[in-house]
C-alpha cells in the first residue's frame, strides 16, 4: 500500500475513534457540566464527521481508480 493511501485510511480511523469517544463518553460527561459544554462537543463531533466524509470520498475515489495499492 502506498504511504499516501495508508495515511488517508489511518487518519480516517483516528477521526472515527474520536467521534466514537465523543458519543460514548464526552457528551455524557458534558451533560453534568453545562449546555455550553454539550454544544462544544456536539460542534466538534459535527466537524469531525464532515472531515470523515471528505476522507471517505477520497478513499472511495482512490479505490475506483485502483490507486489504493
VONU-457586 format. One record per residue (C-alpha): residue in one letter; x negated, y, z negated; residue number from 1. Coordinates in Angstrom, 2 decimals, padded with zeros to 5 digits. Layout:
A, X, Y, Z, NUM
...
END
This chain:
X, 000.00, 000.00, 000.00, 1
X, -001.28, 003.44, 000.88, 2
X, -002.14, 005.63, -002.08, 3
X, 000.43, 008.22, -000.98, 4
X, 003.17, 005.58, -000.93, 5
X, 002.15, 004.37, -004.37, 6
X, 002.20, 007.95, -005.66, 7
X, 005.77, 008.52, -004.42, 8
X, 007.05, 005.31, -005.99, 9
X, 005.15, 005.82, -009.24, 10
X, 006.40, 009.40, -009.61, 11
X, 009.99, 008.30, -008.96, 12
X, 009.63, 005.62, -011.63, 13
X, 008.26, 008.12, -014.17, 14
X, 011.06, 010.58, -013.49, 15
X, 013.76, 007.92, -013.69, 16
X, 012.30, 006.87, -017.04, 17
X, 012.63, 010.47, -018.20, 18
X, 016.27, 010.61, -017.11, 19
X, 016.91, 007.35, -018.98, 20
X, 015.28, 008.74, -022.17, 21
X, 017.33, 011.92, -021.97, 22
X, 020.54, 009.91, -021.58, 23
X, 019.73, 007.32, -024.24, 24
X, 018.02, 009.41, -026.90, 25
X, 017.52, 013.12, -026.41, 26
X, 021.13, 014.12, -025.69, 27
X, 022.37, 012.27, -028.75, 28
X, 019.75, 013.90, -030.92, 29
X, 020.55, 017.32, -029.46, 30
X, 024.23, 016.93, -030.38, 31
X, 023.19, 017.01, -034.04, 32
X, 021.46, 020.34, -033.41, 33
X, 023.43, 022.76, -031.25, 34
X, 025.32, 023.22, -028.00, 35
X, 022.35, 025.17, -026.67, 36
X, 020.07, 022.16, -027.16, 37
X, 022.58, 019.90, -025.41, 38
X, 022.71, 022.31, -022.46, 39
X, 018.92, 022.37, -022.23, 40
X, 018.74, 018.57, -021.98, 41
X, 021.66, 018.44, -019.55, 42
X, 019.94, 021.01, -017.32, 43
X, 016.64, 019.16, -017.46, 44
X, 018.39, 015.89, -016.62, 45
X, 020.12, 017.54, -013.66, 46
X, 016.83, 018.97, -012.39, 47
X, 015.14, 015.58, -012.70, 48
X, 018.00, 013.84, -010.90, 49
X, 017.73, 016.29, -007.98, 50
X, 013.99, 015.70, -007.79, 51
X, 014.56, 011.94, -007.89, 52
X, 016.92, 012.26, -004.95, 53
X, 014.22, 014.11, -002.99, 54
X, 011.69, 011.38, -003.73, 55
X, 014.20, 008.64, -002.88, 56
X, 014.91, 010.23, 000.50, 57
X, 011.20, 010.50, 001.23, 58
X, 010.64, 006.85, 000.30, 59
X, 013.59, 005.80, 002.49, 60
X, 012.12, 007.77, 005.39, 61
X, 008.75, 006.11, 004.94, 62
X, 010.43, 002.69, 004.88, 63
X, 012.44, 003.40, 008.01, 64
X, 009.28, 004.49, 009.81, 65
X, 007.40, 001.46, 008.45, 66
X, 004.90, 003.78, 006.76, 67
X, 005.30, 002.34, 003.27, 68
X, 002.46, -000.13, 003.54, 69
END
